[in-house]
């Protein structure tokens, strides 16, 4: 499963902007992300965190991580 698929399956709170995946910081999300970072041949690095101006919570910023973006036909 991809990182995105595992986060969705685990019920993590996600959002996105185009191909960038945003995941609300939680122990569950961190465990899943760390697993993917540590996979052999993984190109994923531990994502940066930011505090949302909307909900004031910490979120992970994962560039190119929003899988559905890549399945849309090109315009």
mmCIF file of the N, C-alpha and C atoms, coordinates in Angstrom:
data_MODEL
# 
_entry.id   MODEL 
# 
loop_
_atom_site.group_PDB 
_atom_site.id 
_atom_site.type_symbol 
_atom_site.label_atom_id 
_atom_site.label_alt_id 
_atom_site.label_comp_id 
_atom_site.label_asym_id 
_atom_site.label_entity_id 
_atom_site.label_seq_id 
_atom_site.pdbx_PDB_ins_code 
_atom_site.Cartn_x 
_atom_site.Cartn_y 
_atom_site.Cartn_z 
_atom_site.occupancy 
_atom_site.B_iso_or_equiv 
_atom_site.pdbx_formal_charge 
_atom_site.auth_seq_id 
_atom_site.auth_comp_id 
_atom_site.auth_asym_id 
_atom_site.auth_atom_id 
_atom_site.pdbx_PDB_model_num 
ATOM 1   N N  . UNK A 1 1  ? 0.838  -1.184 0.000   1.00 0.00 ? 1  UNK A N  1 
ATOM 2   C CA . UNK A 1 1  ? 0.000  0.000  0.000   1.00 0.00 ? 1  UNK A CA 1 
ATOM 3   C C  . UNK A 1 1  ? 0.888  1.254  0.000   1.00 0.00 ? 1  UNK A C  1 
ATOM 4   N N  . UNK A 1 2  ? 0.384  2.282  -0.604  1.00 0.00 ? 2  UNK A N  1 
ATOM 5   C CA . UNK A 1 2  ? 1.108  3.556  -0.586  1.00 0.00 ? 2  UNK A CA 1 
ATOM 6   C C  . UNK A 1 2  ? 0.918  4.235  0.765   1.00 0.00 ? 2  UNK A C  1 
ATOM 7   N N  . UNK A 1 3  ? 1.732  5.235  1.004   1.00 0.00 ? 3  UNK A N  1 
ATOM 8   C CA . UNK A 1 3  ? 1.602  6.013  2.236   1.00 0.00 ? 3  UNK A CA 1 
ATOM 9   C C  . UNK A 1 3  ? 0.196  6.583  2.343   1.00 0.00 ? 3  UNK A C  1 
ATOM 10  N N  . UNK A 1 4  ? -0.282 7.190  1.271   1.00 0.00 ? 4  UNK A N  1 
ATOM 11  C CA . UNK A 1 4  ? -1.631 7.766  1.263   1.00 0.00 ? 4  UNK A CA 1 
ATOM 12  C C  . UNK A 1 4  ? -2.679 6.714  1.610   1.00 0.00 ? 4  UNK A C  1 
ATOM 13  N N  . UNK A 1 5  ? -2.611 5.548  0.979   1.00 0.00 ? 5  UNK A N  1 
ATOM 14  C CA . UNK A 1 5  ? -3.603 4.489  1.219   1.00 0.00 ? 5  UNK A CA 1 
ATOM 15  C C  . UNK A 1 5  ? -3.588 4.039  2.675   1.00 0.00 ? 5  UNK A C  1 
ATOM 16  N N  . UNK A 1 6  ? -2.395 3.897  3.243   1.00 0.00 ? 6  UNK A N  1 
ATOM 17  C CA . UNK A 1 6  ? -2.306 3.465  4.644   1.00 0.00 ? 6  UNK A CA 1 
ATOM 18  C C  . UNK A 1 6  ? -2.869 4.517  5.599   1.00 0.00 ? 6  UNK A C  1 
ATOM 19  N N  . UNK A 1 7  ? -2.596 5.784  5.319   1.00 0.00 ? 7  UNK A N  1 
ATOM 20  C CA . UNK A 1 7  ? -3.121 6.853  6.173   1.00 0.00 ? 7  UNK A CA 1 
ATOM 21  C C  . UNK A 1 7  ? -4.650 6.904  6.117   1.00 0.00 ? 7  UNK A C  1 
ATOM 22  N N  . UNK A 1 8  ? -5.206 6.743  4.925   1.00 0.00 ? 8  UNK A N  1 
ATOM 23  C CA . UNK A 1 8  ? -6.662 6.730  4.772   1.00 0.00 ? 8  UNK A CA 1 
ATOM 24  C C  . UNK A 1 8  ? -7.249 5.531  5.508   1.00 0.00 ? 8  UNK A C  1 
ATOM 25  N N  . UNK A 1 9  ? -6.663 4.358  5.296   1.00 0.00 ? 9  UNK A N  1 
ATOM 26  C CA . UNK A 1 9  ? -7.160 3.136  5.941   1.00 0.00 ? 9  UNK A CA 1 
ATOM 27  C C  . UNK A 1 9  ? -7.129 3.253  7.464   1.00 0.00 ? 9  UNK A C  1 
ATOM 28  N N  . UNK A 1 10 ? -6.099 3.930  7.983   1.00 0.00 ? 10 UNK A N  1 
ATOM 29  C CA . UNK A 1 10 ? -5.954 4.087  9.438   1.00 0.00 ? 10 UNK A CA 1 
ATOM 30  C C  . UNK A 1 10 ? -6.877 5.165  10.004  1.00 0.00 ? 10 UNK A C  1 
ATOM 31  N N  . UNK A 1 11 ? -7.548 5.897  9.130   1.00 0.00 ? 11 UNK A N  1 
ATOM 32  C CA . UNK A 1 11 ? -8.473 6.922  9.594   1.00 0.00 ? 11 UNK A CA 1 
ATOM 33  C C  . UNK A 1 11 ? -7.807 8.231  9.987   1.00 0.00 ? 11 UNK A C  1 
ATOM 34  N N  . UNK A 1 12 ? -6.590 8.451  9.500   1.00 0.00 ? 12 UNK A N  1 
ATOM 35  C CA . UNK A 1 12 ? -5.896 9.708  9.802   1.00 0.00 ? 12 UNK A CA 1 
ATOM 36  C C  . UNK A 1 12 ? -6.591 10.861 9.083   1.00 0.00 ? 12 UNK A C  1 
ATOM 37  N N  . UNK A 1 13 ? -6.571 12.008 9.712   1.00 0.00 ? 13 UNK A N  1 
ATOM 38  C CA . UNK A 1 13 ? -7.185 13.197 9.121   1.00 0.00 ? 13 UNK A CA 1 
ATOM 39  C C  . UNK A 1 13 ? -6.251 13.738 8.050   1.00 0.00 ? 13 UNK A C  1 
ATOM 40  N N  . UNK A 1 14 ? -6.747 13.825 6.823   1.00 0.00 ? 14 UNK A N  1 
ATOM 41  C CA . UNK A 1 14 ? -5.920 14.285 5.713   1.00 0.00 ? 14 UNK A CA 1 
ATOM 42  C C  . UNK A 1 14 ? -6.602 15.417 4.964   1.00 0.00 ? 14 UNK A C  1 
ATOM 43  N N  . UNK A 1 15 ? -5.791 16.166 4.255   1.00 0.00 ? 15 UNK A N  1 
ATOM 44  C CA . UNK A 1 15 ? -6.248 17.218 3.362   1.00 0.00 ? 15 UNK A CA 1 
ATOM 45  C C  . UNK A 1 15 ? -5.211 17.278 2.256   1.00 0.00 ? 15 UNK A C  1 
ATOM 46  N N  . UNK A 1 16 ? -5.418 18.135 1.290   1.00 0.00 ? 16 UNK A N  1 
ATOM 47  C CA . UNK A 1 16 ? -4.444 18.236 0.211   1.00 0.00 ? 16 UNK A CA 1 
ATOM 48  C C  . UNK A 1 16 ? -4.609 19.558 -0.519  1.00 0.00 ? 16 UNK A C  1 
ATOM 49  N N  . UNK A 1 17 ? -3.582 19.894 -1.260  1.00 0.00 ? 17 UNK A N  1 
ATOM 50  C CA . UNK A 1 17 ? -3.625 20.967 -2.250  1.00 0.00 ? 17 UNK A CA 1 
ATOM 51  C C  . UNK A 1 17 ? -2.871 20.419 -3.444  1.00 0.00 ? 17 UNK A C  1 
ATOM 52  N N  . UNK A 1 18 ? -3.581 20.214 -4.538  1.00 0.00 ? 18 UNK A N  1 
ATOM 53  C CA . UNK A 1 18 ? -3.031 19.571 -5.727  1.00 0.00 ? 18 UNK A CA 1 
ATOM 54  C C  . UNK A 1 18 ? -2.349 18.273 -5.305  1.00 0.00 ? 18 UNK A C  1 
ATOM 55  N N  . UNK A 1 19 ? -1.057 18.097 -5.569  1.00 0.00 ? 19 UNK A N  1 
ATOM 56  C CA . UNK A 1 19 ? -0.417 16.814 -5.257  1.00 0.00 ? 19 UNK A CA 1 
ATOM 57  C C  . UNK A 1 19 ? 0.155  16.746 -3.847  1.00 0.00 ? 19 UNK A C  1 
ATOM 58  N N  . UNK A 1 20 ? 0.104  17.851 -3.104  1.00 0.00 ? 20 UNK A N  1 
ATOM 59  C CA . UNK A 1 20 ? 0.669  17.866 -1.756  1.00 0.00 ? 20 UNK A CA 1 
ATOM 60  C C  . UNK A 1 20 ? -0.342 17.315 -0.758  1.00 0.00 ? 20 UNK A C  1 
ATOM 61  N N  . UNK A 1 21 ? 0.111  16.339 0.009   1.00 0.00 ? 21 UNK A N  1 
ATOM 62  C CA . UNK A 1 21 ? -0.716 15.702 1.024   1.00 0.00 ? 21 UNK A CA 1 
ATOM 63  C C  . UNK A 1 21 ? -0.443 16.354 2.365   1.00 0.00 ? 21 UNK A C  1 
ATOM 64  N N  . UNK A 1 22 ? -1.498 16.682 3.086   1.00 0.00 ? 22 UNK A N  1 
ATOM 65  C CA . UNK A 1 22 ? -1.391 17.199 4.439   1.00 0.00 ? 22 UNK A CA 1 
ATOM 66  C C  . UNK A 1 22 ? -2.026 16.178 5.376   1.00 0.00 ? 22 UNK A C  1 
ATOM 67  N N  . UNK A 1 23 ? -1.332 15.846 6.458   1.00 0.00 ? 23 UNK A N  1 
ATOM 68  C CA . UNK A 1 23 ? -1.815 14.860 7.423   1.00 0.00 ? 23 UNK A CA 1 
ATOM 69  C C  . UNK A 1 23 ? -1.716 15.460 8.809   1.00 0.00 ? 23 UNK A C  1 
ATOM 70  N N  . UNK A 1 24 ? -2.822 15.451 9.547   1.00 0.00 ? 24 UNK A N  1 
ATOM 71  C CA . UNK A 1 24 ? -2.806 15.959 10.923  1.00 0.00 ? 24 UNK A CA 1 
ATOM 72  C C  . UNK A 1 24 ? -1.852 15.112 11.737  1.00 0.00 ? 24 UNK A C  1 
ATOM 73  N N  . UNK A 1 25 ? -0.961 15.744 12.476  1.00 0.00 ? 25 UNK A N  1 
ATOM 74  C CA . UNK A 1 25 ? 0.011  15.033 13.297  1.00 0.00 ? 25 UNK A CA 1 
ATOM 75  C C  . UNK A 1 25 ? -0.690 14.240 14.394  1.00 0.00 ? 25 UNK A C  1 
ATOM 76  N N  . UNK A 1 26 ? -0.327 12.991 14.491  1.00 0.00 ? 26 UNK A N  1 
ATOM 77  C CA . UNK A 1 26 ? -0.825 12.103 15.541  1.00 0.00 ? 26 UNK A CA 1 
ATOM 78  C C  . UNK A 1 26 ? 0.173  10.958 15.665  1.00 0.00 ? 26 UNK A C  1 
ATOM 79  N N  . UNK A 1 27 ? 0.071  10.199 16.747  1.00 0.00 ? 27 UNK A N  1 
ATOM 80  C CA . UNK A 1 27 ? 0.960  9.045  16.906  1.00 0.00 ? 27 UNK A CA 1 
ATOM 81  C C  . UNK A 1 27 ? 0.754  8.040  15.773  1.00 0.00 ? 27 UNK A C  1 
ATOM 82  N N  . UNK A 1 28 ? -0.501 7.824  15.401  1.00 0.00 ? 28 UNK A N  1 
ATOM 83  C CA . UNK A 1 28 ? -0.812 6.874  14.338  1.00 0.00 ? 28 UNK A CA 1 
ATOM 84  C C  . UNK A 1 28 ? -0.193 7.321  13.016  1.00 0.00 ? 28 UNK A C  1 
ATOM 85  N N  . UNK A 1 29 ? -0.368 8.596  12.676  1.00 0.00 ? 29 UNK A N  1 
ATOM 86  C CA . UNK A 1 29 ? 0.187  9.118  11.429  1.00 0.00 ? 29 UNK A CA 1 
ATOM 87  C C  . UNK A 1 29 ? 1.712  9.042  11.449  1.00 0.00 ? 29 UNK A C  1 
ATOM 88  N N  . UNK A 1 30 ? 2.328  9.400  12.569  1.00 0.00 ? 30 UNK A N  1 
ATOM 89  C CA . UNK A 1 30 ? 3.781  9.364  12.671  1.00 0.00 ? 30 UNK A CA 1 
ATOM 90  C C  . UNK A 1 30 ? 4.321  7.948  12.490  1.00 0.00 ? 30 UNK A C  1 
ATOM 91  N N  . UNK A 1 31 ? 3.667  6.972  13.081  1.00 0.00 ? 31 UNK A N  1 
ATOM 92  C CA . UNK A 1 31 ? 4.092  5.579  12.950  1.00 0.00 ? 31 UNK A CA 1 
ATOM 93  C C  . UNK A 1 31 ? 4.051  5.135  11.494  1.00 0.00 ? 31 UNK A C  1 
ATOM 94  N N  . UNK A 1 32 ? 2.975  5.465  10.802  1.00 0.00 ? 32 UNK A N  1 
ATOM 95  C CA . UNK A 1 32 ? 2.830  5.079  9.387   1.00 0.00 ? 32 UNK A CA 1 
ATOM 96  C C  . UNK A 1 32 ? 3.876  5.792  8.536   1.00 0.00 ? 32 UNK A C  1 
ATOM 97  N N  . UNK A 1 33 ? 4.069  7.071  8.770   1.00 0.00 ? 33 UNK A N  1 
ATOM 98  C CA . UNK A 1 33 ? 5.051  7.832  7.997   1.00 0.00 ? 33 UNK A CA 1 
ATOM 99  C C  . UNK A 1 33 ? 6.459  7.291  8.247   1.00 0.00 ? 33 UNK A C  1 
ATOM 100 N N  . UNK A 1 34 ? 6.815  7.049  9.506   1.00 0.00 ? 34 UNK A N  1 
ATOM 101 C CA . UNK A 1 34 ? 8.142  6.511  9.824   1.00 0.00 ? 34 UNK A CA 1 
ATOM 102 C C  . UNK A 1 34 ? 8.379  5.173  9.143   1.00 0.00 ? 34 UNK A C  1 
ATOM 103 N N  . UNK A 1 35 ? 7.361  4.330  9.122   1.00 0.00 ? 35 UNK A N  1 
ATOM 104 C CA . UNK A 1 35 ? 7.479  3.039  8.442   1.00 0.00 ? 35 UNK A CA 1 
ATOM 105 C C  . UNK A 1 35 ? 7.873  3.255  6.982   1.00 0.00 ? 35 UNK A C  1 
ATOM 106 N N  . UNK A 1 36 ? 7.205  4.178  6.313   1.00 0.00 ? 36 UNK A N  1 
ATOM 107 C CA . UNK A 1 36 ? 7.491  4.436  4.899   1.00 0.00 ? 36 UNK A CA 1 
ATOM 108 C C  . UNK A 1 36 ? 8.849  5.109  4.692   1.00 0.00 ? 36 UNK A C  1 
ATOM 109 N N  . UNK A 1 37 ? 9.244  5.951  5.619   1.00 0.00 ? 37 UNK A N  1 
ATOM 110 C CA . UNK A 1 37 ? 10.561 6.592  5.533   1.00 0.00 ? 37 UNK A CA 1 
ATOM 111 C C  . UNK A 1 37 ? 11.664 5.540  5.637   1.00 0.00 ? 37 UNK A C  1 
ATOM 112 N N  . UNK A 1 38 ? 11.470 4.550  6.494   1.00 0.00 ? 38 UNK A N  1 
ATOM 113 C CA . UNK A 1 38 ? 12.505 3.551  6.766   1.00 0.00 ? 38 UNK A CA 1 
ATOM 114 C C  . UNK A 1 38 ? 12.485 2.353  5.822   1.00 0.00 ? 38 UNK A C  1 
ATOM 115 N N  . UNK A 1 39 ? 11.527 2.297  4.901   1.00 0.00 ? 39 UNK A N  1 
ATOM 116 C CA . UNK A 1 39 ? 11.502 1.192  3.938   1.00 0.00 ? 39 UNK A CA 1 
ATOM 117 C C  . UNK A 1 39 ? 12.773 1.217  3.085   1.00 0.00 ? 39 UNK A C  1 
ATOM 118 N N  . UNK A 1 40 ? 13.307 0.025  2.769   1.00 0.00 ? 40 UNK A N  1 
ATOM 119 C CA . UNK A 1 40 ? 14.454 -0.001 1.860   1.00 0.00 ? 40 UNK A CA 1 
ATOM 120 C C  . UNK A 1 40 ? 14.070 0.650  0.528   1.00 0.00 ? 40 UNK A C  1 
ATOM 121 N N  . UNK A 1 41 ? 14.965 1.389  -0.047  1.00 0.00 ? 41 UNK A N  1 
ATOM 122 C CA . UNK A 1 41 ? 14.763 2.076  -1.327  1.00 0.00 ? 41 UNK A CA 1 
ATOM 123 C C  . UNK A 1 41 ? 13.740 3.209  -1.266  1.00 0.00 ? 41 UNK A C  1 
ATOM 124 N N  . UNK A 1 42 ? 13.328 3.614  -0.073  1.00 0.00 ? 42 UNK A N  1 
ATOM 125 C CA . UNK A 1 42 ? 12.367 4.714  0.049   1.00 0.00 ? 42 UNK A CA 1 
ATOM 126 C C  . UNK A 1 42 ? 13.039 6.036  -0.287  1.00 0.00 ? 42 UNK A C  1 
ATOM 127 N N  . UNK A 1 43 ? 12.331 6.866  -1.030  1.00 0.00 ? 43 UNK A N  1 
ATOM 128 C CA . UNK A 1 43 ? 12.833 8.215  -1.313  1.00 0.00 ? 43 UNK A CA 1 
ATOM 129 C C  . UNK A 1 43 ? 12.179 9.236  -0.379  1.00 0.00 ? 43 UNK A C  1 
ATOM 130 N N  . UNK A 1 44 ? 11.235 8.770  0.433   1.00 0.00 ? 44 UNK A N  1 
ATOM 131 C CA . UNK A 1 44 ? 10.529 9.659  1.365   1.00 0.00 ? 44 UNK A CA 1 
ATOM 132 C C  . UNK A 1 44 ? 11.426 10.000 2.543   1.00 0.00 ? 44 UNK A C  1 
ATOM 133 N N  . UNK A 1 45 ? 11.488 11.286 2.865   1.00 0.00 ? 45 UNK A N  1 
ATOM 134 C CA . UNK A 1 45 ? 12.165 11.746 4.066   1.00 0.00 ? 45 UNK A CA 1 
ATOM 135 C C  . UNK A 1 45 ? 11.094 12.182 5.054   1.00 0.00 ? 45 UNK A C  1 
ATOM 136 N N  . UNK A 1 46 ? 11.477 12.271 6.324   1.00 0.00 ? 46 UNK A N  1 
ATOM 137 C CA . UNK A 1 46 ? 10.503 12.701 7.328   1.00 0.00 ? 46 UNK A CA 1 
ATOM 138 C C  . UNK A 1 46 ? 9.982  14.078 6.927   1.00 0.00 ? 46 UNK A C  1 
ATOM 139 N N  . UNK A 1 47 ? 8.659  14.182 6.744   1.00 0.00 ? 47 UNK A N  1 
ATOM 140 C CA . UNK A 1 47 ? 8.100  15.448 6.264   1.00 0.00 ? 47 UNK A CA 1 
ATOM 141 C C  . UNK A 1 47 ? 8.170  16.555 7.311   1.00 0.00 ? 47 UNK A C  1 
ATOM 142 N N  . UNK A 1 48 ? 8.151  17.770 6.806   1.00 0.00 ? 48 UNK A N  1 
ATOM 143 C CA . UNK A 1 48 ? 8.127  18.941 7.687   1.00 0.00 ? 48 UNK A CA 1 
ATOM 144 C C  . UNK A 1 48 ? 6.754  19.072 8.321   1.00 0.00 ? 48 UNK A C  1 
ATOM 145 N N  . UNK A 1 49 ? 6.720  19.693 9.476   1.00 0.00 ? 49 UNK A N  1 
ATOM 146 C CA . UNK A 1 49 ? 5.462  19.985 10.155  1.00 0.00 ? 49 UNK A CA 1 
ATOM 147 C C  . UNK A 1 49 ? 5.178  21.477 10.039  1.00 0.00 ? 49 UNK A C  1 
ATOM 148 N N  . UNK A 1 50 ? 3.889  21.795 10.080  1.00 0.00 ? 50 UNK A N  1 
ATOM 149 C CA . UNK A 1 50 ? 3.496  23.202 10.125  1.00 0.00 ? 50 UNK A CA 1 
ATOM 150 C C  . UNK A 1 50 ? 2.252  23.329 10.987  1.00 0.00 ? 50 UNK A C  1 
ATOM 151 N N  . UNK A 1 51 ? 2.035  24.498 11.508  1.00 0.00 ? 51 UNK A N  1 
ATOM 152 C CA . UNK A 1 51 ? 0.829  24.760 12.294  1.00 0.00 ? 51 UNK A CA 1 
ATOM 153 C C  . UNK A 1 51 ? -0.188 25.432 11.384  1.00 0.00 ? 51 UNK A C  1 
ATOM 154 N N  . UNK A 1 52 ? -1.339 24.831 11.274  1.00 0.00 ? 52 UNK A N  1 
ATOM 155 C CA . UNK A 1 52 ? -2.402 25.325 10.398  1.00 0.00 ? 52 UNK A CA 1 
ATOM 156 C C  . UNK A 1 52 ? -2.958 26.656 10.918  1.00 0.00 ? 52 UNK A C  1 
ATOM 157 N N  . UNK A 1 53 ? -3.133 27.590 10.005  1.00 0.00 ? 53 UNK A N  1 
ATOM 158 C CA . UNK A 1 53 ? -3.779 28.857 10.364  1.00 0.00 ? 53 UNK A CA 1 
ATOM 159 C C  . UNK A 1 53 ? -5.268 28.653 10.610  1.00 0.00 ? 53 UNK A C  1 
ATOM 160 N N  . UNK A 1 54 ? -5.816 27.573 10.089  1.00 0.00 ? 54 UNK A N  1 
ATOM 161 C CA . UNK A 1 54 ? -7.256 27.313 10.201  1.00 0.00 ? 54 UNK A CA 1 
ATOM 162 C C  . UNK A 1 54 ? -7.609 26.679 11.543  1.00 0.00 ? 54 UNK A C  1 
ATOM 163 N N  . UNK A 1 55 ? -6.954 25.536 11.863  1.00 0.00 ? 55 UNK A N  1 
ATOM 164 C CA . UNK A 1 55 ? -7.329 24.844 13.104  1.00 0.00 ? 55 UNK A CA 1 
ATOM 165 C C  . UNK A 1 55 ? -6.274 24.935 14.210  1.00 0.00 ? 55 UNK A C  1 
ATOM 166 N N  . UNK A 1 56 ? -5.154 25.601 13.914  1.00 0.00 ? 56 UNK A N  1 
ATOM 167 C CA . UNK A 1 56 ? -4.068 25.809 14.891  1.00 0.00 ? 56 UNK A CA 1 
ATOM 168 C C  . UNK A 1 56 ? -3.410 24.505 15.335  1.00 0.00 ? 56 UNK A C  1 
ATOM 169 N N  . UNK A 1 57 ? -3.618 23.403 14.597  1.00 0.00 ? 57 UNK A N  1 
ATOM 170 C CA . UNK A 1 57 ? -3.026 22.104 14.915  1.00 0.00 ? 57 UNK A CA 1 
ATOM 171 C C  . UNK A 1 57 ? -1.792 21.882 14.052  1.00 0.00 ? 57 UNK A C  1 
ATOM 172 N N  . UNK A 1 58 ? -0.934 20.943 14.491  1.00 0.00 ? 58 UNK A N  1 
ATOM 173 C CA . UNK A 1 58 ? 0.238  20.572 13.698  1.00 0.00 ? 58 UNK A CA 1 
ATOM 174 C C  . UNK A 1 58 ? -0.153 19.563 12.613  1.00 0.00 ? 58 UNK A C  1 
ATOM 175 N N  . UNK A 1 59 ? 0.404  19.768 11.430  1.00 0.00 ? 59 UNK A N  1 
ATOM 176 C CA . UNK A 1 59 ? 0.160  18.898 10.285  1.00 0.00 ? 59 UNK A CA 1 
ATOM 177 C C  . UNK A 1 59 ? 1.492  18.561 9.633   1.00 0.00 ? 59 UNK A C  1 
ATOM 178 N N  . UNK A 1 60 ? 1.541  17.408 8.954   1.00 0.00 ? 60 UNK A N  1 
ATOM 179 C CA . UNK A 1 60 ? 2.686  17.049 8.121   1.00 0.00 ? 60 UNK A CA 1 
ATOM 180 C C  . UNK A 1 60 ? 2.409  17.535 6.703   1.00 0.00 ? 60 UNK A C  1 
ATOM 181 N N  . UNK A 1 61 ? 3.456  18.000 6.046   1.00 0.00 ? 61 UNK A N  1 
ATOM 182 C CA . UNK A 1 61 ? 3.405  18.468 4.666   1.00 0.00 ? 61 UNK A CA 1 
ATOM 183 C C  . UNK A 1 61 ? 4.202  17.467 3.826   1.00 0.00 ? 61 UNK A C  1 
ATOM 184 N N  . UNK A 1 62 ? 3.507  16.712 2.955   1.00 0.00 ? 62 UNK A N  1 
ATOM 185 C CA . UNK A 1 62 ? 4.144  15.656 2.176   1.00 0.00 ? 62 UNK A CA 1 
ATOM 186 C C  . UNK A 1 62 ? 3.981  15.963 0.689   1.00 0.00 ? 62 UNK A C  1 
ATOM 187 N N  . UNK A 1 63 ? 5.016  16.600 0.099   1.00 0.00 ? 63 UNK A N  1 
ATOM 188 C CA . UNK A 1 63 ? 4.939  16.925 -1.324  1.00 0.00 ? 63 UNK A CA 1 
ATOM 189 C C  . UNK A 1 63 ? 4.764  15.662 -2.176  1.00 0.00 ? 63 UNK A C  1 
ATOM 190 N N  . UNK A 1 64 ? 3.911  15.755 -3.169  1.00 0.00 ? 64 UNK A N  1 
ATOM 191 C CA . UNK A 1 64 ? 3.649  14.683 -4.138  1.00 0.00 ? 64 UNK A CA 1 
ATOM 192 C C  . UNK A 1 64 ? 2.997  13.445 -3.513  1.00 0.00 ? 64 UNK A C  1 
ATOM 193 N N  . UNK A 1 65 ? 2.469  13.547 -2.291  1.00 0.00 ? 65 UNK A N  1 
ATOM 194 C CA . UNK A 1 65 ? 1.933  12.386 -1.588  1.00 0.00 ? 65 UNK A CA 1 
ATOM 195 C C  . UNK A 1 65 ? 0.457  12.125 -1.779  1.00 0.00 ? 65 UNK A C  1 
ATOM 196 N N  . UNK A 1 66 ? -0.258 13.027 -2.436  1.00 0.00 ? 66 UNK A N  1 
ATOM 197 C CA . UNK A 1 66 ? -1.706 12.853 -2.595  1.00 0.00 ? 66 UNK A CA 1 
ATOM 198 C C  . UNK A 1 66 ? -1.971 12.030 -3.853  1.00 0.00 ? 66 UNK A C  1 
ATOM 199 N N  . UNK A 1 67 ? -2.111 10.720 -3.693  1.00 0.00 ? 67 UNK A N  1 
ATOM 200 C CA . UNK A 1 67 ? -2.253 9.774  -4.814  1.00 0.00 ? 67 UNK A CA 1 
ATOM 201 C C  . UNK A 1 67 ? -3.346 10.133 -5.822  1.00 0.00 ? 67 UNK A C  1 
ATOM 202 N N  . UNK A 1 68 ? -4.545 10.519 -5.398  1.00 0.00 ? 68 UNK A N  1 
ATOM 203 C CA . UNK A 1 68 ? -5.598 10.790 -6.400  1.00 0.00 ? 68 UNK A CA 1 
ATOM 204 C C  . UNK A 1 68 ? -5.226 11.867 -7.425  1.00 0.00 ? 68 UNK A C  1 
ATOM 205 N N  . UNK A 1 69 ? -4.362 12.780 -7.061  1.00 0.00 ? 69 UNK A N  1 
ATOM 206 C CA . UNK A 1 69 ? -3.925 13.812 -8.008  1.00 0.00 ? 69 UNK A CA 1 
ATOM 207 C C  . UNK A 1 69 ? -3.293 13.183 -9.240  1.00 0.00 ? 69 UNK A C  1 
ATOM 208 N N  . UNK A 1 70 ? -2.553 12.121 -9.044  1.00 0.00 ? 70 UNK A N  1 
ATOM 209 C CA . UNK A 1 70 ? -1.804 11.499 -10.135 1.00 0.00 ? 70 UNK A CA 1 
ATOM 210 C C  . UNK A 1 70 ? -2.672 10.613 -11.019 1.00 0.00 ? 70 UNK A C  1 
ATOM 211 N N  . UNK A 1 71 ? -3.907 10.329 -10.610 1.00 0.00 ? 71 UNK A N  1 
ATOM 212 C CA . UNK A 1 71 ? -4.779 9.489  -11.431 1.00 0.00 ? 71 UNK A CA 1 
ATOM 213 C C  . UNK A 1 71 ? -5.747 10.323 -12.269 1.00 0.00 ? 71 UNK A C  1 
ATOM 214 N N  . UNK A 1 72 ? -5.685 11.660 -12.124 1.00 0.00 ? 72 UNK A N  1 
ATOM 215 C CA . UNK A 1 72 ? -6.532 12.529 -12.934 1.00 0.00 ? 72 UNK A CA 1 
ATOM 216 C C  . UNK A 1 72 ? -5.944 12.657 -14.332 1.00 0.00 ? 72 UNK A C  1 
ATOM 217 N N  . UNK A 1 73 ? -6.798 12.684 -15.364 1.00 0.00 ? 73 UNK A N  1 
ATOM 218 C CA . UNK A 1 73 ? -6.266 12.890 -16.712 1.00 0.00 ? 73 UNK A CA 1 
ATOM 219 C C  . UNK A 1 73 ? -5.661 14.287 -16.858 1.00 0.00 ? 73 UNK A C  1 
ATOM 220 N N  . UNK A 1 74 ? -4.603 14.389 -17.631 1.00 0.00 ? 74 UNK A N  1 
ATOM 221 C CA . UNK A 1 74 ? -3.967 15.680 -17.863 1.00 0.00 ? 74 UNK A CA 1 
ATOM 222 C C  . UNK A 1 74 ? -4.898 16.575 -18.660 1.00 0.00 ? 74 UNK A C  1 
ATOM 223 N N  . UNK A 1 75 ? -4.876 17.869 -18.367 1.00 0.00 ? 75 UNK A N  1 
ATOM 224 C CA . UNK A 1 75 ? -5.750 18.824 -19.064 1.00 0.00 ? 75 UNK A CA 1 
ATOM 225 C C  . UNK A 1 75 ? -5.116 19.284 -20.344 1.00 0.00 ? 75 UNK A C  1 
# 
